């Protein structure tokens, strides 16, 4: 059985739906991309489930890293498609083949971040057998997307305020 891909999209610019309720400075696609590159290098502030990240090697178009997610080490090969998407490949992971963070627009045409997850074949089979598996994955990645967007908003506002002061 081949894997399935599931996606979640959220507008990046605040429409009053941030966790803190605070207004943020509007971002453009270039600023969102810069934040996604920061997230790839150091995901800890953006993704609560990740508690550590070590860059292992760099290569043209990306790098490899080891993260600790939910208490377990995960090796990732990061592939960067400049200005558009970052693919986090997870060789050997029994549940996730890869995760993609992509700059785009939501259904209303607003700047958005889309997270797509390609389930590994074993996880796909499990999803068909156990509906709770997909429900848990949906909750996990929905939370991850909201946390990432909230941190992107907060950090973008911080950098904007600092540049205005300087």
C-alpha positions in Angstrom: 0.0 0.0 0.0 1.4 3.4 -0.9 1.3 6.3 1.5 -1.3 9.1 1.6 -0.7 12.8 1.8 -2.7 15.0 4.2 -2.5 18.8 4.2 -3.4 21.7 6.5 -3.4 25.4 5.5 -3.6 28.5 7.7 -3.5 32.2 6.7 -0.3 33.8 8.0 -1.5 37.3 8.6 -3.5 37.8 11.7 -7.3 38.0 11.5 -7.7 37.8 15.2 -7.1 34.0 15.4 -3.7 33.9 17.0 -3.4 32.1 20.3 -2.3 35.2 22.1 -5.1 37.3 20.6 -2.5 40.0 19.8 -2.4 41.8 16.5 0.8 41.1 14.5 2.6 42.9 11.8 1.5 41.7 8.3 4.0 39.6 6.4 4.6 39.3 2.7 5.7 36.0 1.0 9.4 37.0 1.3 9.2 37.5 5.0 7.2 34.3 5.5 9.9 32.5 3.5 12.7 33.9 5.7 10.8 32.7 8.8 10.4 29.2 7.3 14.2 29.1 6.7 14.7 30.1 10.4 12.2 27.3 11.4 14.2 24.8 9.3 17.4 25.7 11.0 15.9 25.9 14.5 12.5 24.4 14.8 12.4 24.4 18.7 10.5 27.8 19.1 8.1 27.0 16.3 7.2 23.4 17.1 6.5 22.5 20.8 7.0 18.8 20.2 10.6 19.4 19.1 12.9 19.9 22.0 16.3 19.8 20.3 17.8 20.2 16.8 21.3 19.5 15.6 22.5 20.3 12.0 24.6 17.3 10.9 25.7 18.2 7.4 25.0 20.8 4.6 24.8 20.1 0.9 23.7 22.2 -2.1 20.0 22.8 -1.7 19.7 21.7 1.9 21.1 19.9 5.0 20.6 17.0 7.3 19.6 17.3 10.9 18.6 15.3 13.9 15.7 16.5 16.0 14.2 15.2 19.2 10.5 15.1 18.7 8.1 13.8 21.3 11.1 12.5 23.2 12.6 10.4 20.4 15.4 11.2 17.9 14.4 11.6 14.3 16.8 12.0 11.4 15.7 14.4 8.6 17.0 15.4 5.2 15.9 18.9 4.5 15.5 19.9 0.9 14.9 23.6 0.1 13.0 24.8 -3.0 13.9 28.5 -2.7 11.0 30.8 -2.0 8.4 28.1 -2.2 8.7 25.0 -0.1 10.9 23.1 2.4 10.7 19.3 2.4 11.6 17.4 5.6 12.3 13.8 4.5 12.4 11.2 7.3 14.1 8.1 5.9 13.3 5.0 8.0 10.4 6.6 9.9 7.6 4.1 10.2 4.9 6.7 10.2 6.0 9.7 8.1 7.8 9.7 4.8 8.1 13.5 4.6 6.6 16.8 5.8 6.4 19.8 3.5 6.1 23.5 4.6 4.9 25.6 1.6 4.3 29.2 1.0 1.0 29.8 -0.8 -2.5 31.2 -0.5 -5.5 29.9 1.3 -8.9 29.5 -0.4 -9.6 33.3 0.2 -6.4 34.3 -1.6 -4.6 35.3 1.7 -0.9 34.5 2.2 -0.8 31.1 3.9 1.4 28.3 5.2 0.5 24.8 4.2 1.9 21.8 6.0 1.6 18.5 4.1 2.4 15.1 5.5 3.0 12.0 3.5 2.3 9.0 5.6 4.5 5.9 5.3 2.8 2.8 3.9 2.5 1.2 7.4 0.9 4.3 8.8 -1.5 4.5 5.9 -2.6 1.0 6.5 -3.0 1.8 10.2 -5.0 4.9 9.3 -7.5 2.7 7.3 -7.7 0.2 10.2 -7.9 2.7 13.1 -9.9 6.0 12.6 -8.3 7.3 15.8 -4.9 7.3 14.2 -6.0 9.9 11.6 -7.8 11.9 14.2 -4.7 12.0 16.4 -2.5 12.9 13.3 -5.0 15.7 12.4 -4.9 17.1 16.0 -1.1 16.9 16.1 -0.5 18.6 12.8 -3.2 21.2 13.3 -1.6 22.1 16.6 1.8 22.2 15.0 0.6 24.5 12.2 -1.1 26.9 14.7 2.1 27.0 16.9 4.3 27.6 13.8 2.1 30.4 12.5 1.8 32.0 15.9 5.6 32.0 16.3 6.1 33.3 12.8 3.7 36.2 13.6 5.3 36.9 16.9 8.8 36.8 15.6 8.1 38.8 12.5 6.6 41.5 14.7 9.6 41.5 16.9 12.0 41.9 14.0 9.9 44.6 12.5 9.9 46.6 15.8 13.6 46.1 16.2 14.3 47.4 12.6 12.1 50.4 13.2 14.0 51.3 16.3 17.4 50.8 14.8 
